[in-house]
Amino acid sequence: MNLQKPLIRQIAADKAGEPFTVDRSSFRERIALVAAAAAAEAEDVDRAARFPQKAIEAARAQKLLGVQIPREFGGEGASIFEVADMCYALGRACSSTGMIFAMHQTKVACLVRHGVGSAYHEALMRRVASEQMLLASSTTEGQNGGNIRFSAAAVERSGAEISLVRNATVISYGAEADGIVSIARRANDAAGSDQVLLAMTRDQYTLERSLEWETLGMRGTCSAGFELKFTGSSAQIFPEGYDRIHAQTMTPVAHLCWSSVWAGIAAASVERAQAFIRKAARGAGGQMPPGAAHFNAAKMTLSKLRAVITANLDHYAAHEHDERALSSLDFQSAINLLKVEASELAVETVMSAMRACGLAGYRNDGEFSVGRLLRDVLSSPIMINNERILSNIASATLMSAVPATLRD
Ligand SMILES: Cc1cc2nc3c(=O)[nH]c(=O)nc-3n(C[C@H](O)[C@H](O)[C@H](O)COP(=O)(O)OP(=O)(O)OC[C@H]3O[C@@H](n4cnc5c(N)ncnc54)[C@H](O)[C@@H]3O)c2cc1C
């Protein structure tokens, strides 16, 4: 595989001042290279709970951190389908790398969809594309858990200068990121639900570690807790209120990208179970081992998982510039249910794969071990707890109509 080919073509076109049409076929080649780097260090990343440095460097070398940014701002205008496929490919290779990429792309999506027209955010888009900056996310605060639509810390204003001090319970790869996109209460006298989104770069904040990250899985996301102290300009606040950004971009893109990562983890477990069953069948002269039924169960839930993600991708892509459709009860319930369904199906798939492999899957060593994948995927129902989501959308799901046809 030739790593550099697509990039060289792009650089040559830029130099010649020719319009460059994005070669979308290169995305697959480029993400495969990043996935190979991620897979090579996945075991060690998990064992040491360390940041997947080589994988993220490979993503930078392949210019994939800015891939979603429109060409006019220096990116390649990748679609949500393409970004989700990249998340899937990375999830198969290393869950933590996949999740870091997914979280970064969600922040970039906020810039792309809500930053155009704002000089600060347009300039930041250009920097993400040219410098391949990695953006982290700060939504969880204090004891507030996954209640993202409520902020305690408020933006303090002094003329055009603003500041924020936030008890950020979890910021994945906070220490390694080049910037953070954070929610905050609009002002000291604003209600907790009156929130803004702001983008900040590393030179503008300090992070003091308040909680370590010694966890069961997703260890390479390095999701420690920090006290975040930021000083910057009011121009860094996104022009639109967070309520709209949350409904139109943050939730849909996060749920689509996270689900794609979890599907990748599930696919990796199915691959291991398949290899195990094949080997066992060969060893028994073609006789299927008893675990084959669990392998089929894993294949079935993986198919459901892929179907639910692709249906939601189609739905989102069809309405991504239609604010009314995105704010509708139907869309909001569907995109929230996606997260719940995808996480449950991913866990079920990995569990079935482990049972298919039996002891060989339960072991932490050996080619059929499913342990790391199971530990990683168990983060999915709690990453914004499914119970919280289900109780939040209970009234909306009651009000949305039952579909009259299969394709409604
Ligand atoms: C791998 C990983 C990476 C993360 N990265 C980041 C990051 O980069 N930035 C960031 O800001 N956050 C991050 N988070 C945090 C995440 O976004 C959620 O805030 C967090 O997982 C919720 O934590 P919690 O379970 O303590 O809180 P809660 O949501 O408060 O849940 C606590 C318990 O209460 C239950 N519960 C909550 N609400 C209800 C309800 N209405 N009905 C019934 N039961 C309910 C839950 O099921 C759970 O059992 C990350 C989390 C994970 C797992």
The ligand as a Tripos MOL2 file, in Angstrom:
@<TRIPOS>MOLECULE
LIG
   53    58     1     0     0
SMALL
NO_CHARGES

@<TRIPOS>ATOM
      1 C1        -14.4180    6.0890   28.0170 C.3       1 LIG1
      2 C2        -15.0700    7.3590   28.4880 C.ar      1 LIG1
      3 C3        -14.6070    8.5590   28.0140 C.ar      1 LIG1
      4 C4        -15.1880    9.7690   28.4240 C.ar      1 LIG1
      5 N1        -14.6840   10.9390   27.9540 N.ar      1 LIG1
      6 C5        -15.2210   12.1150   28.3540 C.ar      1 LIG1
      7 C6        -14.6870   13.3430   27.8870 C.ar      1 LIG1
      8 O1        -13.7460   13.3720   27.1130 O.2       1 LIG1
      9 N2        -15.2350   14.4850   28.3410 N.ar      1 LIG1
     10 C7        -16.2870   14.4990   29.1910 C.ar      1 LIG1
     11 O2        -16.7520   15.5720   29.5230 O.2       1 LIG1
     12 N3        -16.8340   13.3330   29.6550 N.ar      1 LIG1
     13 C8        -16.3140   12.1450   29.2600 C.ar      1 LIG1
     14 N4        -16.8420   10.9590   29.7440 N.ar      1 LIG1
     15 C9        -17.9280   10.9880   30.7190 C.3       1 LIG1
     16 C10       -19.2940   10.6750   30.1150 C.3       1 LIG1
     17 O3        -19.5680   11.6330   29.1320 O.3       1 LIG1
     18 C11       -20.3960   10.6700   31.1730 C.3       1 LIG1
     19 O4        -20.4730   11.9130   31.7650 O.3       1 LIG1
     20 C12       -20.1490    9.6910   32.2400 C.3       1 LIG1
     21 O5        -19.8640    8.4380   31.6720 O.3       1 LIG1
     22 C13       -21.3460    9.5640   33.1620 C.3       1 LIG1
     23 O6        -20.8250    9.2260   34.3950 O.3       1 LIG1
     24 P1        -21.6160    8.6560   35.6640 P.3       1 LIG1
     25 O7        -22.0110    7.2450   35.4120 O.co2     1 LIG1
     26 O8        -20.7330    8.8830   36.8350 O.co2     1 LIG1
     27 O9        -22.8310    9.6100   35.8690 O.3       1 LIG1
     28 P2        -24.3880    9.5810   35.7780 P.3       1 LIG1
     29 O10       -24.8170    9.8950   34.4150 O.co2     1 LIG1
     30 O11       -24.8360   10.5350   36.8110 O.co2     1 LIG1
     31 O12       -24.8850    8.1380   36.2040 O.3       1 LIG1
     32 C14       -24.7270    7.5880   37.5110 C.3       1 LIG1
     33 C15       -25.7270    6.4380   37.7190 C.3       1 LIG1
     34 O13       -27.0420    6.9750   37.7400 O.3       1 LIG1
     35 C16       -27.8530    6.3460   36.7750 C.3       1 LIG1
     36 N5        -28.7600    7.3700   36.2310 N.ar      1 LIG1
     37 C17       -28.4190    8.6120   35.8250 C.ar      1 LIG1
     38 N6        -29.5230    9.2790   35.4150 N.ar      1 LIG1
     39 C18       -30.5540    8.4140   35.5600 C.ar      1 LIG1
     40 C19       -31.9420    8.4910   35.3020 C.ar      1 LIG1
     41 N7        -32.4850    9.6260   34.8250 N.pl3     1 LIG1
     42 N8        -32.7160    7.4030   35.5430 N.ar      1 LIG1
     43 C20       -32.1610    6.2730   36.0340 C.ar      1 LIG1
     44 N9        -30.8690    6.1340   36.3280 N.ar      1 LIG1
     45 C21       -30.0710    7.1870   36.0770 C.ar      1 LIG1
     46 C22       -26.8830    5.7930   35.7510 C.3       1 LIG1
     47 O14       -27.3980    4.7350   35.0020 O.3       1 LIG1
     48 C23       -25.7250    5.3870   36.6210 C.3       1 LIG1
     49 O15       -25.9860    4.1320   37.1810 O.3       1 LIG1
     50 C24       -16.2780    9.7390   29.3320 C.ar      1 LIG1
     51 C25       -16.7750    8.5070   29.8020 C.ar      1 LIG1
     52 C26       -16.1720    7.3290   29.3870 C.ar      1 LIG1
     53 C27       -16.7270    6.0310   29.8930 C.3       1 LIG1
@<TRIPOS>BOND
     1     1     2 1
     2     2     3 ar
     3     2    52 ar
     4     3     4 ar
     5     4     5 ar
     6     4    50 ar
     7     5     6 ar
     8     6     7 ar
     9     6    13 1
    10     7     8 2
    11     7     9 ar
    12     9    10 ar
    13    10    11 2
    14    10    12 ar
    15    12    13 ar
    16    13    14 ar
    17    14    15 1
    18    14    50 ar
    19    15    16 1
    20    16    17 1
    21    16    18 1
    22    18    19 1
    23    18    20 1
    24    20    21 1
    25    20    22 1
    26    22    23 1
    27    23    24 1
    28    24    25 2
    29    24    26 1
    30    24    27 1
    31    27    28 1
    32    28    29 2
    33    28    30 1
    34    28    31 1
    35    31    32 1
    36    32    33 1
    37    33    34 1
    38    33    48 1
    39    34    35 1
    40    35    36 1
    41    35    46 1
    42    36    37 ar
    43    36    45 ar
    44    37    38 ar
    45    38    39 ar
    46    39    40 ar
    47    39    45 ar
    48    40    41 1
    49    40    42 ar
    50    42    43 ar
    51    43    44 ar
    52    44    45 ar
    53    46    47 1
    54    46    48 1
    55    48    49 1
    56    50    51 ar
    57    51    52 ar
    58    52    53 1
@<TRIPOS>SUBSTRUCTURE
     1 LIG1         1 GROUP 0 **** ****
